[in-house]
Amino acid sequence: MNIELIVVGKTDMKEVEALVAMYTKRLNHYVRFAITTIADVRNTKKMSEAEQKRLEGEAILRLVSDSDHLMLLDEHGAELRSIEFAEQLQRRMSSGVKRLVFVIGGPYGFSDAVYGRANSKLSLSRMTYSHQLVRAIFTEQLYRAFTILKNEPYHHE
């Protein structure tokens, strides 16, 4: 299985980039993992939130095929413990899904079209984090999930 993380906008925090790069390197020992960055929508000051979400949504959906399992990182998604997330990941791998796509949206969330296409939603917390930090938090949790599945001593219960 391939796993892809789609993110909207670049990060300007070198520390976050370093953490994401470290966990990406670690993840690639278990699975093919890639991150795709969609450019920020331009001229947003003259644009409504709905229009910005629509444009971001179109860019996201261009990267997703019909056979992909699309999971949105969304504040209204399921809140799982790390072990539960690992179990869910295992179920996806066992189900024959060839490509699992996670998405971190833009500042206003996702368009209705993206919500309509999504297979599931995952919340990392009831708290709100910056979209930049979520990249590091999520890649660490994905790495943690694989170490749980492999019974490696990274996660302590």
N, C-alpha and C positions, 0 to 999 in steps of 0.2 A: 504494500500500500504506500502511496505517496501522501504526504501531508503538506498543505500549503497554508500559509497565513497571508491574507491580503490586508493591507493597511492603507488608510487614506492619509496622505501627506507624509513628508519627510520628518525625521526627528532632528532637532538641532542640539540635542544633549549628547555630548561625546560619551558620558558615563553610561547612558542608556544604550547607546550603540555598542559599547564594549560588552555590556552584559548580554545583550541579544546575540552578539557574535559568539560569545563564549558558549551560551546554551545551544545555539544553532550547531556549532561544531560538535558538541556533545551529543545532540540529538541525531546527527547524521551517522552515529555508530549503530543506531537502532532502526532508523527509517530514513527514507528520502524526505528531507524537510527543506522547504524553500519559503522565502518571504518575497512577496510582490508588493511594491509600493505604487499606489495610484497617486498621480499628481493632485495637489489641492486644486479645487475649482477656483478660477480667477475672477476678479471683479465682483466679489461677494457683497460688497457694501451696497451695491445697487440691486441686490437679489434677495428674494424672500428665503426664509429657511426651507420652505417646501421645494422651491426651485433648486436650491443648493443640494438638498437631499436627493432630488430627482436626478440631477446630473451625476452626483457621486454614485447613485444606484445604477445608472446606466453603465458607468465604467466598471463597477463591480460585476454586474451580470454578464458583461462581455467576456469576463475571465472565467466564468463558471459554465461547465457543460451540464447537460441533462442528467448524466450518470453520476455526477459528483454528489456527495453528501455535504450539504452546506449548513454550517453551524455558525450562528451569529454570536459574537460576544456582546451581550446586551444586558442592561441593568434589570430587565424584566424576565431574564432567563432563569433556568433552574440553577439553584445554588447547591453545589456538590462538595463533599469533602474530597481530598486528594485521592483517597482510595476508591471512592465512588466514580470519580472522573477516570481513573485508570481502568476500572471495570467497564465503564461505558466505551472507552477507547478500544478495549479488547473485544467487546461485542461488535463494534464497527469493523474491526479488522477481520473478525471471524465471519461476518456476514457477506464478505466478498466485495465490499466497497473498495474500488481501486484508488479513489482519490477523495480524501477528506479535506474540506476547505473551511478554514476558520476565517472570520472577518472582523476586524476592528474598524468601525465606521468613523465618520467625521464627527464634528462637534455637536451636530444636532441629531445624531442617530441615523437610522436607515429609512429609505423610502418605502412606501407601501409595496412597491414591486419587489424589493429585496425581501421584505417580511413575507410576502406571498410565496416566494421561491424557497425560502429557508426550510430546511428539514427540522431544525431544532435551534434552541437558544440556550446560551450558557452565561450565567452571571458569575463573575469572579468575587463579588462581594456586594453587599447592599450599599456600601460606601461608593463614592464617585472618585475615580482616579483620572489623572491626565491621560490622554490617549497615548502619549509617549511612554509613560510608566507602565501602562497596561501591556505594552509589547514585551517588556522585560519580565513582568509578573507572569504573563501567559507562557512565554517560552520556558521559564523556569518550571512552571506547573506541568507543562507537556513533558519536559525532561524528567521531572519527578515521577510522572505517571509511568514512563517506561522503566525507570529503576524499580518501581513497585512491582510491575509485571514481571521483571526479571529477578525479583527477590534480591536486589542489590542493597547495600547498607546505606543508602543516601537518606531514605525516609525513615523517620522514627515515629512509631505509634504510641 
